[in-house]
């Protein structure tokens, strides 16, 4: 039995592509080995870092080259039998075996020696691997996720001269970009991981992830715990080749911001892991996962990250306090300057159309039409505020805080915050009757208006997320305890109603 080691070293791969990339390469390579040498792999080990994906195959077995093909019955029409002979280039039925009244053909596959098969299989797999985004570099015609530096391809310790563009495989790779120097020479599968660890690389994603968690547990402030966020933890694990974990702090003046602003800045902009207190509230600390240790236990790194965060959050405080001084109602006219869709008009025009939909639906929700009419324009008003311009993800959320600041009722503020819901299958519907009324009206009106001007989802495109909006409408209707037949009474048009009911089948499945 044989073993194979393959590593591809490149510039930094986007964190979200690393694990899928190595998994897809594995699938392609095993399929190629089976096709070219009828080889199967006993055990597989994936390695990956921001700069490399690697596979270690052990116990590669060359299976029999004889393949049995079942043919027609001996009583089958002559045309069927002759067609079978022709398909497999068989001279006569004398070359077939008969069992239980059925013809069988013992076909011998034309297979390559393993070393030749490995070379061709690796080259094919690399070429066939599709990344969400890939690029060319230099004057080379080949494409990869990022410019490629080197390839290791070792079969039983011997180099296989795989070629891809300007790269020819050998037994050399590189260690940590900042914490090692020179080439790392690899002999086989057994010493690959250890050689990289000696060069300050942890090639095993799972070990790297656990190291981050272990380091966090040692520096957690009292009464704090790591806020669960598996997707972010996976991402930061794939941003470093050797993790160094540090604790940053957030000043009390910054903690006065709405938590959503803090989370956006910490998580989305800076990729910091978040901590929470015993009440589940955001704690005034954050976790930095660095690719270098820095000096004095990372003092300069911590201070630098805190300064970057402070600069961004002080801007947010300035914008937030400024926007709080302006009533939402005084911002509504500014929505005339924001285009919703060229043929439909501005966001302001869209609001007026939504109000007409609300008038039809309000009685079903036991909501005073006047209350709904007053709230709907305010739902979009935060789009023109400085904070939402800086953090578009917070539209609706900031309107909620501004509404509370103006002394509006909690129900009205929640309706503003939640009227975009649900935006996906895992998101809840609005929590109040008023919020559900406005959300349903907004979505139904959007679908109708876009269908009216010919903008409809296709098999490959749905730029306005109308399928998602339709499912959201159905979920709101079900949550409210209404019958979906109400859709026939809203002058939506038969095509729109049919489209929404088609989504009902997907929702129930």
LINFEN-V398419 format. One record per pair of residues at least 6 apart in sequence whose ideal C-beta (glycine too) atoms are under 8 Angstrom apart, sorted by the first residue. I is the first residue (numbers start at 1). GAP is how many residues later the second one is. Records with the same first field share a line. If there is no record, write none. Layout:
I = GAP + GAP
This chain:
1 = 41 + 57 + 58 + 59 + 60
2 = 58 + 112 + 153 + 154
3 = 53 + 54 + 55 + 56 + 57 + 152 + 153 + 185 + 186
4 = 51 + 52 + 53 + 56 + 114 + 149 + 150 + 151 + 185
5 = 49 + 50 + 51 + 52 + 147 + 148 + 149 + 181 + 183 + 184 + 187
6 = 19 + 23 + 48 + 49 + 51 + 116 + 145 + 146 + 147
7 = 40 + 45 + 46 + 47 + 48 + 143 + 144 + 145 + 166 + 179 + 185
8 = 17 + 44 + 45 + 46 + 118 + 136 + 140 + 142 + 143
9 = 42 + 43 + 139 + 140 + 141 + 142 + 143 + 164 + 165
10 = 41 + 42 + 134 + 135 + 136 + 137 + 138 + 139
11 = 40 + 135 + 136 + 138
12 = 38 + 39 + 134
13 = 8 + 37 + 38 + 40 + 132 + 133 + 225
14 = 119 + 131
15 = 35 + 219 + 220 + 221 + 223 + 224
16 = 219 + 222
17 = 114 + 115 + 116 + 128
18 = 30 + 31 + 32 + 35 + 187 + 220
19 = 29 + 186 + 215 + 219
21 = 27 + 32 + 108 + 110 + 124
22 = 24 + 25 + 26 + 31 + 32 + 33
23 = 23
24 = 105 + 106
25 = 28 + 30 + 100 + 101 + 104
26 = 18 + 20 + 29
28 = 96 + 97 + 100 + 101
29 = 26 + 92 + 93 + 96
30 = 10 + 11 + 14
32 = 88 + 89 + 90 + 92 + 93
33 = 6 + 7 + 8 + 27 + 84 + 85 + 88
34 = 6
35 = 86
36 = 75 + 76 + 81 + 84 + 85
37 = 25 + 74 + 75 + 76 + 77 + 80 + 81 + 84
38 = 24 + 25 + 26 + 27 + 71 + 73
39 = 21 + 22 + 23 + 24 + 75 + 78
40 = 20 + 21 + 23
41 = 16 + 17 + 18 + 19
42 = 15 + 16 + 17 + 18 + 19
43 = 14 + 15 + 16
44 = 11 + 12 + 13 + 14
45 = 10 + 11 + 13 + 144
46 = 7 + 8 + 9 + 159
47 = 6 + 7 + 8 + 9 + 145 + 146 + 156 + 157 + 158
48 = 6 + 155 + 157 + 190
49 = 152 + 153 + 154 + 156 + 159 + 189 + 191 + 192
50 = 188 + 189 + 190 + 191
51 = 123 + 126 + 190
52 = 121 + 151
54 = 98 + 138 + 149
56 = 133 + 136
57 = 132
58 = 131
60 = 54
62 = 49 + 52
65 = 43 + 44 + 46
66 = 40 + 41 + 42 + 43
67 = 39 + 40 + 41 + 42
68 = 36 + 37 + 38 + 39
69 = 19 + 35 + 36 + 37 + 38
70 = 32 + 33 + 34
71 = 10 + 13 + 25 + 31 + 32 + 33 + 34
72 = 8 + 9 + 12 + 30 + 31
73 = 28 + 29 + 30
74 = 24 + 27 + 28 + 29
75 = 26
81 = 12 + 22
84 = 6 + 19 + 21
85 = 6 + 7 + 8
88 = 17 + 19
90 = 6 + 15
93 = 10
95 = 10
96 = 7 + 8 + 9
97 = 6 + 7 + 8 + 9
98 = 6
111 = 6
112 = 8
114 = 41
115 = 40 + 43 + 45
118 = 35 + 37 + 42
119 = 34 + 41 + 42 + 43
122 = 31 + 38 + 40 + 47
123 = 39 + 40 + 41
126 = 18 + 36 + 38
127 = 15 + 37
131 = 13 + 14
133 = 12
134 = 9 + 10 + 11
135 = 8 + 9 + 10 + 11 + 12
136 = 6 + 7
137 = 10 + 11
138 = 9 + 28
140 = 25 + 26
141 = 24
142 = 6 + 22 + 23
144 = 20
148 = 16 + 17 + 19
149 = 18 + 25
150 = 17 + 19 + 20 + 22 + 23 + 24
151 = 11 + 13 + 16 + 17 + 18 + 19
152 = 17 + 18 + 19 + 20 + 21 + 34 + 40
153 = 6 + 7 + 8 + 9 + 16
154 = 6 + 17 + 32 + 33 + 34 + 35
156 = 32
157 = 30 + 31
159 = 10 + 11 + 12
160 = 9
161 = 7 + 8
162 = 6 + 7
163 = 6
171 = 14 + 15 + 16
172 = 11 + 12 + 13 + 14
173 = 10 + 11 + 13 + 23
174 = 6 + 9 + 10 + 25
175 = 6 + 7 + 9 + 21 + 23 + 24 + 25 + 26
176 = 23 + 24 + 25 + 65 + 66 + 115
177 = 64 + 114
178 = 113 + 114
179 = 20 + 21 + 63 + 113
180 = 19 + 20 + 21
184 = 11 + 12 + 14 + 15
185 = 10
186 = 6 + 9
192 = 11
193 = 10 + 11
196 = 6 + 7
197 = 6
200 = 41 + 42
201 = 40 + 41
202 = 6 + 9 + 39 + 40 + 41
205 = 32 + 33
208 = 29 + 32 + 34 + 35
209 = 24 + 25 + 28
211 = 32
212 = 21 + 24 + 25 + 31 + 33 + 77
213 = 13 + 20
215 = 28 + 29 + 30
216 = 10 + 29 + 57 + 71
219 = 26 + 27 + 28
220 = 6 + 55
221 = 26 + 54 + 62 + 64
223 = 54 + 55
224 = 51 + 52 + 53 + 59 + 61
225 = 50 + 51
226 = 47 + 48 + 49 + 50 + 61
227 = 46 + 47 + 48 + 49 + 55
229 = 38 + 44 + 45
232 = 35 + 39 + 41
233 = 40
235 = 36
236 = 7 + 35 + 37 + 53
237 = 6 + 52
239 = 32 + 50 + 52
240 = 49 + 50 + 51
241 = 50
242 = 49
243 = 46 + 47 + 48
244 = 45 + 46 + 47 + 48 + 49 + 50 + 54
245 = 42 + 43 + 44 + 45
246 = 41 + 42 + 44 + 48 + 51 + 52 + 55 + 56
247 = 38 + 39 + 40 + 41 + 55
248 = 24 + 37 + 38 + 39 + 40 + 54 + 57 + 58 + 61
249 = 35 + 36 + 37 + 57
250 = 12 + 34 + 35 + 36 + 59 + 63
251 = 33 + 59
252 = 32
253 = 64
254 = 8 + 55 + 56 + 59 + 60 + 63
255 = 7 + 27 + 29
256 = 61
257 = 56 + 59 + 60 + 63
258 = 62 + 139 + 140 + 143
259 = 22 + 23
260 = 134 + 137
261 = 52 + 55 + 59 + 126 + 130 + 133
262 = 20 + 51
263 = 11 + 19
264 = 127 + 129 + 130
265 = 44 + 47 + 48 + 51 + 126
266 = 6 + 8 + 20 + 43
267 = 7
268 = 125
269 = 43
270 = 16 + 35 + 38 + 39
271 = 18
272 = 14 + 15 + 16 + 33 + 37
273 = 13 + 14 + 16
274 = 8 + 9 + 12 + 13
275 = 7 + 8 + 10 + 11 + 12
276 = 6 + 7
277 = 6
286 = 23
288 = 10 + 13 + 14 + 17
290 = 8 + 11
292 = 9
294 = 6 + 7
315 = 75
316 = 71 + 74 + 75
319 = 66 + 67 + 68 + 71
320 = 67 + 78 + 81
322 = 64
323 = 59 + 62 + 63 + 64 + 75 + 79
324 = 78 + 81
326 = 59
327 = 79
328 = 50 + 53 + 54 + 71 + 74 + 75 + 78
329 = 48 + 49 + 52
331 = 50 + 51 + 53 + 54
332 = 16 + 19 + 45 + 46 + 48 + 49
333 = 15
334 = 50
335 = 11 + 12 + 13 + 16 + 42 + 45 + 46 + 48 + 49
336 = 10 + 11 + 12 + 13
337 = 9 + 47
338 = 8 + 9 + 10 + 45 + 46
339 = 6 + 7 + 8
340 = 6 + 7 + 9 + 10
341 = 108 + 109 + 112 + 114 + 123
343 = 110
344 = 6 + 105 + 106 + 109
347 = 33 + 36
350 = 30 + 95 + 96 + 99
351 = 25 + 26 + 28 + 29
353 = 92 + 96
354 = 22 + 84 + 87 + 88 + 91
355 = 17 + 18 + 21
356 = 89
357 = 84 + 85 + 87 + 88 + 133
358 = 11 + 14 + 15 + 18 + 79 + 80 + 83
359 = 10 + 14
360 = 129 + 130 + 131
361 = 76 + 79 + 80 + 125 + 129
362 = 6 + 7 + 10 + 75
364 = 116 + 118 + 122
365 = 68 + 69 + 71 + 72 + 115
366 = 67
367 = 66 + 67 + 70
371 = 41 + 63
372 = 62 + 65 + 66
375 = 37 + 40 + 41 + 59 + 63
376 = 62 + 65
378 = 21 + 25 + 38
379 = 17 + 20 + 36 + 37 + 40 + 59 + 63
380 = 19
381 = 18 + 21
382 = 6 + 12 + 13 + 14 + 16 + 17 + 20 + 34
383 = 12
385 = 13 + 17
387 = 7 + 11
388 = 6 + 7 + 10
395 = 25
396 = 20 + 21 + 22 + 23 + 24
397 = 20
399 = 14 + 17 + 18
400 = 13 + 14 + 16 + 17
401 = 12
403 = 9 + 10 + 13
404 = 6 + 9
411 = 21 + 23 + 24
412 = 22
414 = 16 + 17 + 18 + 20 + 21
415 = 15 + 17 + 19 + 20 + 23
417 = 18
418 = 12 + 13 + 14 + 17 + 21
419 = 11 + 16 + 19 + 20 + 23
420 = 19
421 = 6 + 7 + 8 + 9 + 14 + 18 + 51
422 = 6 + 7 + 50 + 53 + 54
423 = 42 + 45 + 49
424 = 44
425 = 46
429 = 7 + 10 + 43 + 46 + 47 + 50
430 = 6 + 8 + 9 + 46
433 = 47
436 = 40 + 43 + 44
439 = 33 + 37
440 = 33 + 36 + 37 + 40
443 = 26 + 27 + 29 + 30 + 33
444 = 29 + 43 + 46 + 48
446 = 18 + 20 + 23
447 = 19 + 22 + 23 + 26 + 45 + 49 + 52 + 53
448 = 44 + 45 + 48
450 = 6 + 14 + 16
451 = 42 + 44 + 45 + 48
452 = 41
455 = 8 + 9
456 = 10 + 43
457 = 9 + 10
462 = 6
466 = 33
467 = 36
470 = 29 + 30 + 33
471 = 32 + 35 + 36
473 = 27
474 = 10 + 26 + 29 + 30 + 33
475 = 32
477 = 6 + 7 + 9
478 = 6
484 = 17 + 20
487 = 10 + 13 + 14
488 = 9
492 = 8
